[in-house]
């Protein structure tokens, strides 16, 4: 590592946030006292047809600027998907801006824009809606072939029509196999199989979903949004509203957390319509209740796993079948489902060792809050099932949970047939694993946990025992052959640089890490790189913050750009001195000829290029812009061991320590990498132990506030131990792979495995509530 990379420098935006600078979307809107407030009337029914809407009283109210319904001529009936994914999207087109049908409690019915929030809400209260209530589909295991068809609109379609059958409430279906899985199962000495259920998990970010729209001095529609995907938002708005994309600008200020929930479009459509109608700025700011009920949750899944092995524990075949609940709309339905297998099964389905692997299943519509993108994106659901069955296999074979993994897990220099069989909505791509330190991760996790292969349980007396559980995981680094990221550098007078990128800083520190990469290539201090990110007018294209892509994909683009800038600096100096560019070098401070006859500081070169310093027509702006498309998606890996104390009288358990050893390649900013790993672990612990989206028998979400939706606090997770393997991926920037999602994957299985070790109770449906432990012991 050189001067900038490998250092734990503070985040570039940290000081401004600590000082309370007005940097978020809502701050921008508050600067405009004329901004209208948009409020949305939402469905009280899980499934209904709107027979009539009476908005006359709302329109007559003083302070109401406009009322928006699906009957209005300027509300186009263009079908689209809200998922911010690459185009053409793998998600089905099944959403209208507003529609005659409402498909879950919280779905949009109509909207009001008024001078303030109180007036807008009062106007909503006067609206009279007559509904024809329809039979809702609330059980995802009964959704296929249900007499209620959730999407009977003829426009519904899928650009990747993989199993799309809305007449049967199927949003997607997929099947793949390598080898003869059933045959290998029949020949195996040991077959272990079971069925697991994962629940929906709600998003919680400090900032709720917010957008602000206005016309600028060029009569262009501006959208300020707390989004992870500005370029996708522009494309989706343009299509849905029939609005010229060249007249639309989307820019992202600071975002108070994302995790995938802001990878979709939410209130932007109605805010845009308000501004287009009235010419006035408009603000749509979701309440916390709206975030819970009306944005997205993690996809609920039923996962069946079957493993066939020899008596010594060598795996012959794996079969995974998934049923996923996408809720009322199909955002990310196919891709989340695919990654439940694609980011888990290659751990053990290793080419040349295991003989067969099968993956398949379906994604169904229900009348519940839609599923969507969420950190871990299918992989964590699949990991819970697969890693639970691995412990069951270890018990059958008579070896430790660590040993069964060490025997079968993928290693450096190996590959899996699933890399080619399973892509993001299309066929994948064969990939050799060039960096994998799983062996070290498992070994080091065992050392840190003082793991005993012979026994993972210690009797503490008084009915309490201490136990340990293990899980391993893999993820990806962007989407190969699909993601494309760009970066641009501009040399300013006085020798500092602007780095502009479409990559989206959402609190994870990407602005800082990418500035470090640029600074390192140019051999300058990171403070000399001024970052501006995520504005569809001013920054080059980037798909946004998702798929654990930013450091790996955009980081490679920044390296290419910085190298191009360095070459341009040297070429310009060479032209001024009348020599060859190959005879000039830039060391970060001086541009000099290799023979020592000429030299100039970068500050003076910048000034000479832009002011009259006697170089004539050699003056000119120096800029560089390069792009990067990944050919592979190198997985990061993790081994985790959780240490718990459990009371066998009550079923209550406490986490003493959660140990994670991560292989994410080179560490560009160790402090930021560490907090990403720790944060992912806490979110995974929340999914494992506390978080549970629940509904009434009428489809009303019961956990729609922080009073009744429980998140882990610091006291629930007193100690987290995160270390990193020494690793280097040859395709990554400075050897780096991704860190954003790998931390969240293991807690569900690891904690479930620790509970089983202590009590003999195998919990197969999340969350791992103490009462489930107690009831299991009573049985």
Secondary structure as GFF3:
##gff-version 3
##sequence-region A 1 779
A	DSSP	alpha_helix	14	18	.	.	.	ID=ss1
A	DSSP	alpha_helix	25	30	.	.	.	ID=ss2
A	DSSP	beta_strand	36	42	.	.	.	ID=ss3
A	DSSP	beta_strand	48	54	.	.	.	ID=ss4
A	DSSP	alpha_helix	56	60	.	.	.	ID=ss5
A	DSSP	beta_strand	64	68	.	.	.	ID=ss6
A	DSSP	beta_strand	101	102	.	.	.	ID=ss7
A	DSSP	beta_strand	108	114	.	.	.	ID=ss8
A	DSSP	alpha_helix	117	126	.	.	.	ID=ss9
A	DSSP	beta_strand	128	133	.	.	.	ID=ss10
A	DSSP	three_ten_helix	140	142	.	.	.	ID=ss11
A	DSSP	three_ten_helix	166	168	.	.	.	ID=ss12
A	DSSP	beta_strand	170	178	.	.	.	ID=ss13
A	DSSP	alpha_helix	181	187	.	.	.	ID=ss14
A	DSSP	beta_strand	190	198	.	.	.	ID=ss15
A	DSSP	beta_strand	210	215	.	.	.	ID=ss16
A	DSSP	beta_strand	221	225	.	.	.	ID=ss17
A	DSSP	alpha_helix	230	241	.	.	.	ID=ss18
A	DSSP	three_ten_helix	245	247	.	.	.	ID=ss19
A	DSSP	beta_strand	248	251	.	.	.	ID=ss20
A	DSSP	alpha_helix	268	278	.	.	.	ID=ss21
A	DSSP	beta_strand	282	285	.	.	.	ID=ss22
A	DSSP	alpha_helix	288	294	.	.	.	ID=ss23
A	DSSP	beta_strand	300	309	.	.	.	ID=ss24
A	DSSP	beta_strand	315	327	.	.	.	ID=ss25
A	DSSP	alpha_helix	333	342	.	.	.	ID=ss26
A	DSSP	three_ten_helix	345	347	.	.	.	ID=ss27
A	DSSP	beta_strand	356	365	.	.	.	ID=ss28
A	DSSP	alpha_helix	379	397	.	.	.	ID=ss29
A	DSSP	alpha_helix	401	408	.	.	.	ID=ss30
A	DSSP	alpha_helix	418	421	.	.	.	ID=ss31
A	DSSP	alpha_helix	438	449	.	.	.	ID=ss32
A	DSSP	beta_strand	457	461	.	.	.	ID=ss33
A	DSSP	beta_strand	464	474	.	.	.	ID=ss34
A	DSSP	beta_strand	485	491	.	.	.	ID=ss35
A	DSSP	three_ten_helix	493	495	.	.	.	ID=ss36
A	DSSP	beta_strand	497	501	.	.	.	ID=ss37
A	DSSP	alpha_helix	510	522	.	.	.	ID=ss38
A	DSSP	three_ten_helix	526	528	.	.	.	ID=ss39
A	DSSP	beta_strand	529	533	.	.	.	ID=ss40
A	DSSP	pi_helix	550	554	.	.	.	ID=ss41
A	DSSP	alpha_helix	555	577	.	.	.	ID=ss42
A	DSSP	three_ten_helix	581	583	.	.	.	ID=ss43
A	DSSP	beta_strand	584	586	.	.	.	ID=ss44
A	DSSP	beta_strand	590	593	.	.	.	ID=ss45
A	DSSP	beta_strand	599	601	.	.	.	ID=ss46
A	DSSP	alpha_helix	602	610	.	.	.	ID=ss47
A	DSSP	three_ten_helix	616	618	.	.	.	ID=ss48
A	DSSP	beta_strand	623	628	.	.	.	ID=ss49
A	DSSP	beta_strand	637	647	.	.	.	ID=ss50
A	DSSP	beta_strand	653	663	.	.	.	ID=ss51
A	DSSP	alpha_helix	670	689	.	.	.	ID=ss52
A	DSSP	three_ten_helix	714	716	.	.	.	ID=ss53
A	DSSP	beta_strand	720	724	.	.	.	ID=ss54
A	DSSP	three_ten_helix	733	735	.	.	.	ID=ss55
A	DSSP	three_ten_helix	742	744	.	.	.	ID=ss56
A	DSSP	alpha_helix	747	759	.	.	.	ID=ss57
A	DSSP	alpha_helix	770	778	.	.	.	ID=ss58
###
